[in-house]
Amino acid sequence: MSEIVAEAGLNRSSFYAHFDTTGSLAVYVLEQALRAISEQDVQVRLIGEATGRHASRIVLGHILDQVEGQRVELLAVFGSAEGGAATARFGQQLADNIGYYFQRLRIAPARPPGELATTAVFLGHGLAAAIVHWLTEPSPCPRGDLVDVLVGLVPAWVDDPDPR
């Protein structure tokens, strides 16, 4: 804690005014990174730099890079008493990002709103749970296999909303 507040140039009371625990700080850092990753993903798709399943592989890779970069802190959070709440926050951030993706890429007019909302929640929370399981598992599957499985679970219309 001392190192965190010294690095940030804060005192402990200022830190605790914003974060209950160092775990909540770790989840906040993850959420901020996920927002940036989501915007980058949308931009890549909008300019056609990557599309469909390939773009999904790229964004999942970026998410896993972030999680792996915070491995020590996130293991402490997800393995603690606050792990369930942290996983739920992680899932909600991913669901929000997926909903943003649907809006920005104009998938919304092609699908019923209830279907979009349900799909965003299902994918966001399912992705979070799968990543937390992978992160905390003593013998996780290889990263590439995880990406393959996760991309395979995404409905085809999400990656190709206007097939011709």
DOTORZA-464075 format. One record per residue (C-alpha): residue in one letter; x negated, z, y. Coordinates in pm, whole numbers, plus 32768, in hexadecimal, padded with zeros to 4 digits. Each point is the difference from the previous one (the first is absolute). Example, Ala and Ser with C-alpha at 12.3 -4.5 7.8 and 13.67 -1.06 7.14 Angstrom:
BEGIN
+-----+------+------+------+
| res |    X |    Z |    Y |
+-----+------+------+------+
|   A | 7B32 | 830C | 7E3E |
|   S | 7F77 | 7FBE | 8158 |
+-----+------+------+------+
// end
This chain:
BEGIN
+-----+------+------+------+
| res |    X |    Z |    Y |
+-----+------+------+------+
|   M | 8000 | 8000 | 8000 |
|   S | 7EE9 | 8059 | 80F2 |
|   E | 7F62 | 7EAA | 7FD1 |
|   I | 814B | 7F4C | 8039 |
|   V | 8053 | 80B1 | 8145 |
|   A | 7E99 | 7FE2 | 807D |
|   E | 7FFC | 7E89 | 7FB5 |
|   A | 814F | 7FD2 | 80AF |
|   G | 7F95 | 80D7 | 8127 |
|   L | 8125 | 80EC | 7FCD |
|   N | 8029 | 8170 | 7FC5 |
|   R | 80B5 | 8083 | 7ECE |
|   S | 8140 | 8053 | 80BA |
|   S | 8018 | 7E9B | 8084 |
|   F | 7FCE | 7F79 | 7EA1 |
|   Y | 810D | 80E2 | 7F6E |
|   A | 80EF | 7F9E | 8116 |
|   H | 8000 | 7EA4 | 7F64 |
|   F | 7FB3 | 803C | 7E8F |
|   D | 8067 | 811E | 7F1B |
|   T | 7EDE | 7FC6 | 7F13 |
|   T | 7ED8 | 7F1D | 7FC9 |
|   G | 80DE | 7F59 | 7EFB |
|   S | 80FA | 7F9B | 810B |
|   L | 7EDD | 7F70 | 80C6 |
|   A | 7F90 | 7F33 | 7ED2 |
|   V | 8160 | 7F76 | 7FD1 |
|   Y | 8017 | 7FB3 | 8175 |
|   V | 7EB9 | 7F3C | 7FF0 |
|   L | 8089 | 7F42 | 7ED4 |
|   E | 8147 | 7FB5 | 80B5 |
|   Q | 7F48 | 7F79 | 8132 |
|   A | 7F29 | 7F21 | 7F25 |
|   L | 8133 | 7F81 | 7F46 |
|   R | 80A1 | 7F99 | 8148 |
|   A | 7ECC | 7F35 | 805B |
|   I | 7FEE | 7F68 | 7EA2 |
|   S | 816F | 7F9F | 8014 |
|   E | 7FD5 | 7F52 | 814E |
|   Q | 7ECC | 7F49 | 7F7E |
|   D | 80C4 | 7F92 | 7ECB |
|   V | 811D | 7F78 | 80D4 |
|   Q | 7F0D | 7F41 | 80DF |
|   V | 7F4C | 7F68 | 7ED4 |
|   R | 814C | 7F8D | 7F72 |
|   L | 8087 | 7F7F | 814C |
|   I | 7ED3 | 7F22 | 803E |
|   G | 7FFD | 7F8C | 7E96 |
|   E | 7EA2 | 8083 | 7FBA |
|   A | 8088 | 808F | 7EBB |
|   T | 8159 | 7FE5 | 7F6A |
|   G | 80D0 | 807E | 7EDF |
|   R | 7F61 | 80C1 | 7EE7 |
|   H | 7EA2 | 7FC3 | 808A |
|   A | 805F | 80AD | 8146 |
|   S | 8099 | 8120 | 7F3A |
|   R | 7EBA | 8028 | 7F40 |
|   I | 7F41 | 800D | 8148 |
|   V | 80DF | 8108 | 809F |
|   L | 8001 | 80D5 | 7EC5 |
|   G | 7E85 | 7FE8 | 7FFD |
|   H | 7FF3 | 807E | 8167 |
|   I | 80E7 | 8121 | 7FAC |
|   L | 7F28 | 805E | 7ED5 |
|   D | 7EC6 | 7FE2 | 80D7 |
|   Q | 8096 | 80FD | 80F2 |
|   V | 8068 | 80EC | 7EEA |
|   E | 7EAC | 7FE7 | 7F5B |
|   G | 7F56 | 803D | 8150 |
|   Q | 80C6 | 8143 | 8020 |
|   R | 7FE8 | 8054 | 7E8D |
|   V | 7F78 | 8162 | 8024 |
|   E | 80F8 | 8067 | 810D |
|   L | 812A | 7F5A | 7F57 |
|   L | 7FAE | 8092 | 7EAC |
|   A | 8004 | 8157 | 80A3 |
|   V | 8151 | 7FB5 | 80A2 |
|   F | 80B1 | 7F55 | 7EDF |
|   G | 7F7D | 8101 | 7F08 |
|   S | 8079 | 8126 | 80D1 |
|   A | 814C | 80B1 | 8031 |
|   E | 804A | 7F10 | 8120 |
|   G | 7FBF | 7ED1 | 7F20 |
|   G | 816E | 7FA8 | 7FCD |
|   A | 804B | 8004 | 8174 |
|   A | 7EC4 | 7F39 | 8048 |
|   T | 805E | 7EFC | 7EFB |
|   A | 815B | 7FE5 | 809A |
|   R | 7F67 | 7FCB | 815C |
|   F | 7F14 | 7EF9 | 7F70 |
|   G | 8126 | 7F51 | 7F58 |
|   Q | 80D3 | 800A | 813B |
|   Q | 7EE7 | 7F68 | 80CD |
|   L | 7FDC | 7EE8 | 7F00 |
|   A | 817B | 7FCC | 7FFC |
|   D | 8001 | 7FED | 817D |
|   N | 7EE2 | 7F05 | 7FF5 |
|   I | 80B9 | 7F2B | 7F00 |
|   G | 813C | 8007 | 80D5 |
|   Y | 7F2C | 7F93 | 812A |
|   Y | 7F73 | 7EE6 | 7F2B |
|   F | 8161 | 7F8F | 7FA7 |
|   Q | 8063 | 7FF5 | 8170 |
|   R | 7EC6 | 7F57 | 8082 |
|   L | 7FFD | 7EF3 | 7EF6 |
|   R | 8172 | 7FC1 | 802F |
|   I | 8059 | 8052 | 7E9C |
|   A | 8127 | 80C6 | 8088 |
|   P | 80EE | 7ED9 | 803B |
|   A | 7FCC | 7F85 | 7E9B |
|   R | 805F | 8149 | 7F55 |
|   P | 8117 | 80FF | 802E |
|   P | 7F8E | 8127 | 80DA |
|   G | 804B | 80FE | 7EEF |
|   E | 7F29 | 7F42 | 7F0B |
|   L | 7EDF | 7FF7 | 80F9 |
|   A | 8015 | 8173 | 804A |
|   T | 8019 | 805D | 7E90 |
|   T | 7EDF | 7F1A | 7FA5 |
|   A | 7F25 | 808F | 8114 |
|   V | 8042 | 8166 | 7F8D |
|   F | 7FD1 | 7FA9 | 7E91 |
|   L | 7EBB | 7F45 | 803B |
|   G | 7F74 | 80F8 | 80FD |
|   H | 8040 | 813C | 7F3A |
|   G | 7FAD | 7F5C | 7EB3 |
|   L | 7EB8 | 7F7D | 808B |
|   A | 7FA8 | 8156 | 808D |
|   A | 804C | 80AE | 7EB6 |
|   A | 7F36 | 7EFF | 7F3C |
|   I | 7ED5 | 801E | 80EA |
|   V | 800B | 817D | 7FFC |
|   H | 8013 | 7FF9 | 7E84 |
|   W | 7EDA | 7F0F | 7FF3 |
|   L | 7F39 | 80D5 | 80F6 |
|   T | 803F | 8148 | 7F4A |
|   E | 7FF1 | 7F7E | 7E99 |
|   P | 7EC6 | 8075 | 7F46 |
|   S | 7FD7 | 7EA9 | 7F5D |
|   P | 80AC | 7F05 | 80E4 |
|   C | 8024 | 7E92 | 7FB1 |
|   P | 7F07 | 7F19 | 80AC |
|   R | 8056 | 7FAE | 8168 |
|   G | 8035 | 7E8C | 7FB5 |
|   D | 80F6 | 8054 | 7EEB |
|   L | 80BF | 80E4 | 80ED |
|   V | 801A | 7EE8 | 8101 |
|   D | 8079 | 7F0F | 7EF0 |
|   V | 810F | 80F2 | 7F8F |
|   L | 8073 | 8050 | 8161 |
|   V | 800E | 7E94 | 806E |
|   G | 80C2 | 7FAE | 7EC5 |
|   L | 8109 | 8103 | 805A |
|   V | 804B | 7F65 | 8153 |
|   P | 813B | 7F27 | 7FF4 |
|   A | 7FA9 | 7E8F | 8021 |
|   W | 80DE | 7FD9 | 8134 |
|   V | 7F28 | 80FD | 80BD |
|   D | 7EC9 | 7F29 | 7FDE |
|   D | 80B4 | 7EB3 | 801E |
|   P | 813A | 8039 | 80CD |
|   D | 804B | 7E8C | 8026 |
|   P | 7F99 | 7F4E | 7EBC |
|   R | 8022 | 7E86 | 800C |
+-----+------+------+------+
// end
